Amino acid sequence: MLHFTKLEKSMMGVTGGVAFILGLTIYFSLFSEALNIKYSDQDKDTFRGPASIIPIQKTESKVKFTDRSMITLDMSCFEEKQVLHFTSAAKMIQIRGKICGSKELKSLEVLNRTNGSKASIFDLKNKQFMTDYLSMAPGKNQVILKLINEEGESFLSELYFESQNILTK
């Protein structure tokens, strides 16, 4: 028969208590409902999206300067032929959008003509797509989006991206 000292018995009691508390914590975190997070009513009239997304909605537009190193261009409704201009300090861009043409899309290619880098395209549901991050060269970059519909017609859209270095304060 085993005999334990008072110190050993108290250490086993403390260890058992800690294990019980940790077990309860894990149980409730796995099997309880998510917390309902409420936001303040202070900004009801303003829309806030992710900070790195730049919405583009017009056929030809200028987008203001951004100072992030990686940005996502959200092209909410991508037409067959577009010319877009923007400037940024970003070294990499990701393009996300929806094809709004009436014809089905057979393929989409995205290429930075300035440095020759090609983006991988990820198909999402409902004619939506997303690219991986495409590297930008310093200075002016010409990014070509080539769409080919199911009838074999191809359309080129151009993004002119000016990559500018920013000065640190």
Secondary structure as UniProt FT lines:
FT   HELIX           6..31
FT   HELIX           41..43
FT   TURN            44..45
FT   TURN            51..52
FT   STRAND          53..56
FT   STRAND          60..66
FT   STRAND          70..78
FT   STRAND          83..88
FT   STRAND          92..99
FT   STRAND          105..112
FT   TURN            113..115
FT   STRAND          118..119
FT   STRAND          121..123
FT   TURN            126..127
FT   STRAND          128..131
FT   STRAND          134..135
FT   STRAND          139..149
FT   TURN            150..151
FT   STRAND          154..163
//
